[in-house]
């Protein structure tokens, strides 16, 4: 991966007015991030977090209230044509391609709009990467949902764009199709040198293929970091302890300390707790022993993106 920013978003703000009340609300609230060439950058967040608005702003489909958007050093607002020629997008809930055309016809049509003359042979070679060659001459409306989504991504690739924008790419796909799409996207980066910006609330997708992750909530980016670093941070500080349940006072103390009690059975209490400083773990153990509580086991918790996501989103809600 080359260490250079291929896309820059600086202090992006976008507001809307609610239809009924005309009240203004902030959909994207002063966010900034950069994407390096040859990486998969994921915007992860719940519905309404501002992910789609961000994608549409970067694609030039929405005019931001404030902020600077650059692709390949070109300002999207001031040099629209030269900037947007480098991107292609698949948007959520939209018919991104024509359903009464075949995959090949869609690819040749959309690449032609970009001024690129795509031969049928070239189109078939691209479809082969997506295992769609046998469906090349079928109408898109006759394809399965997974095949339609793969065709839309293939059309993006056919345009010759350097950056692919994918908004909720696994939405509506079955498990097998989702896993297949993950492999395709990873290969596009590793073998084709593409850069991908994707927005999703599919944490399995993020955990499987993303290089860096920005977690969004209520229009803000609450954390932006490399995936491995996020997981390592949580692995290092989250612990699961199993202790003897000798009274309500211990349970109350644990909950007051920020612990989450996960199981009560057979006189035992299991809980998990985040401790940024390992010393706090020993302090907690000393306190429990002083209270006459027997510690049965202690181990580092397993980490997945659901836990990381809920941690940051719940903290943002509380603040």
TAPE-V428093 format. One record per pair of residues at least 6 apart in sequence whose ideal C-beta (glycine too) atoms are under 7 Angstrom apart, sorted by the first residue. I is the first residue (numbers start at 1). J is the second residue. D is the distance in whole Angstrom. If there is no record, write none. Layout:
# TAPE-V428093
i: (I;I)
j: (J;J)
d: (D;D)
This chain:
# TAPE-V428093
i: (1;1;1;1;2;2;2;3;4;4;5;5;5;6;6;6;6;6;6;6;7;7;7;7;7;7;7;8;8;9;9;9;9;9;9;10;10;10;11;11;11;11;11;12;12;12;12;12;12;12;13;13;13;13;13;13;13;13;14;14;14;14;14;14;14;15;15;15;15;15;16;16;17;17;18;26;27;27;27;28;28;28;28;29;29;31;31;31;33;33;33;35;35;35;37;38;38;38;39;39;39;39;40;40;40;40;40;40;40;41;41;41;42;42;42;42;42;43;43;43;43;43;44;44;44;44;44;44;44;44;45;45;45;45;45;46;46;46;47;49;49;49;50;50;51;51;52;52;52;53;54;55;55;55;56;57;57;58;58;58;59;59;59;60;60;60;68;69;69;70;71;71;71;71;72;72;74;74;75;76;76;85;86;86;86;87;87;87;88;88;88;88;89;90;90;90;90;90;90;90;91;92;92;92;96;97;97;97;97;97;98;98;99;99;99;100;100;101;101;102;102;102;102;102;103;103;103;103;103;103;103;104;104;104;104;106;106;106;107;107;107;107;107;107;108;108;110;110;110;111;111;111;111;114;114;116;116;118;123;124;124;126;126;126;127;127;127;130;130;130;132;132;132;132;135;135;140;140;143;145;145;146;146;146;149;149;149;150;150;153;156;157;162;162;163;163;164;164;165;166;166;167;168;168;169;169;169;170;170;170;170;170;173;178;182;182;182;185;185;186;188;188;189;200;203;203;203;206;206;207;207;210;211;211;212;212;212;213;213;213;214;214;215;215;215;215;217;217;218;222;222;223;230;231;231;234;234;234;235;235;237;237;237;238;238;238;238;238;239;239;239;239;239;239;239;240;240;240;240;241;241;241;242;242;242;242;243;243;243;243;243;243;244;244;244;244;244;245;245;245;245;246;246;250;250;251;251;254;254;255;257;257;258;258;259;259;259;260;260;261;261;262;262;262;263;268;272;275;285;288)
j: (36;37;38;39;36;37;38;36;36;37;34;35;36;35;36;37;72;162;163;195;34;35;58;70;71;163;197;34;70;31;32;33;58;67;69;32;67;68;30;32;66;67;68;28;31;54;57;64;67;69;26;28;29;30;64;65;66;67;27;28;53;57;62;64;65;24;25;26;27;65;25;27;23;24;25;219;50;53;219;50;53;54;219;219;220;54;220;221;214;221;224;41;195;197;195;189;193;195;189;195;211;212;185;189;196;198;209;210;211;197;211;212;198;200;206;210;213;51;54;199;214;216;200;201;203;206;213;215;216;309;51;201;215;216;217;201;217;313;201;216;217;218;216;219;199;216;92;167;199;62;199;165;167;199;62;64;69;69;165;197;87;89;165;76;80;84;75;76;77;76;83;86;87;163;83;86;82;83;83;83;84;114;161;162;163;161;163;165;156;159;161;164;165;96;152;153;156;166;167;169;167;167;168;171;152;106;140;151;152;155;106;140;139;140;141;139;141;109;140;136;137;138;139;140;127;132;135;136;140;151;154;120;123;136;137;140;151;155;118;123;126;154;155;158;118;123;155;158;159;118;158;159;160;159;160;159;160;158;158;133;136;154;157;158;133;136;154;150;154;184;147;150;151;154;143;147;148;151;151;172;173;173;174;177;169;173;181;181;184;184;164;188;194;195;195;197;194;196;197;196;198;199;199;200;181;198;200;178;181;200;202;205;181;205;205;208;209;196;209;209;194;196;196;206;305;306;309;213;305;304;305;227;226;227;225;226;227;225;227;230;221;224;222;223;309;312;313;316;316;312;316;312;308;303;308;303;307;308;300;303;274;275;276;272;274;300;301;303;272;273;275;281;298;300;301;270;272;299;301;271;295;298;268;270;296;297;269;288;293;294;295;296;267;268;293;294;296;264;267;268;269;292;293;291;293;261;269;261;271;261;273;284;273;274;271;272;273;271;272;269;271;270;271;272;270;296;301;281;295;295)
d: (6;7;4;6;7;5;6;6;6;6;4;7;6;6;7;4;6;7;6;5;7;4;7;7;5;6;7;5;4;7;6;5;7;7;6;5;6;4;5;6;6;5;7;5;5;7;6;6;4;7;7;6;7;5;6;5;4;6;5;4;5;6;6;5;6;5;7;5;7;5;6;6;7;5;6;5;5;5;6;4;5;6;5;4;5;7;7;5;6;7;6;4;6;6;6;6;6;6;7;6;4;6;7;6;5;7;5;5;5;5;7;5;5;6;5;4;5;5;6;4;5;6;6;7;7;5;6;5;7;6;5;7;6;4;6;6;7;7;7;4;5;7;5;4;4;6;6;6;6;6;7;5;5;5;4;5;7;6;7;7;6;5;6;6;6;5;7;4;7;7;4;5;6;7;7;5;5;4;7;5;7;7;6;5;6;5;5;6;4;5;4;6;4;5;5;6;6;5;7;6;5;4;4;6;4;4;6;6;5;6;6;7;7;5;4;6;6;7;6;6;5;6;6;7;6;6;6;6;7;5;7;6;5;5;7;7;7;5;6;5;7;6;5;4;5;6;5;7;6;4;5;5;7;5;7;7;5;6;6;6;6;5;6;6;5;5;6;5;5;6;6;6;6;7;6;6;6;6;7;5;6;5;7;3;7;6;7;7;7;7;5;7;7;6;5;7;6;5;5;6;4;5;6;6;6;6;7;4;6;7;5;5;7;7;6;5;5;6;6;5;4;7;6;6;4;5;6;6;5;6;4;5;7;6;7;5;7;7;5;6;5;4;5;5;6;5;5;5;7;5;5;5;6;5;7;5;7;6;6;5;5;5;5;6;5;7;4;7;7;6;6;6;6;6;6;7;5;6;5;6;6;5;6;5;4;5;5;6;5;7;5;6;6;6;6;4;7;6;6;6;4;6;6;6;6;6;7;7;6;7;7;7;6;7;4;7;4;6;5;6;5;5;6;6;4;6;5;5;6;6)
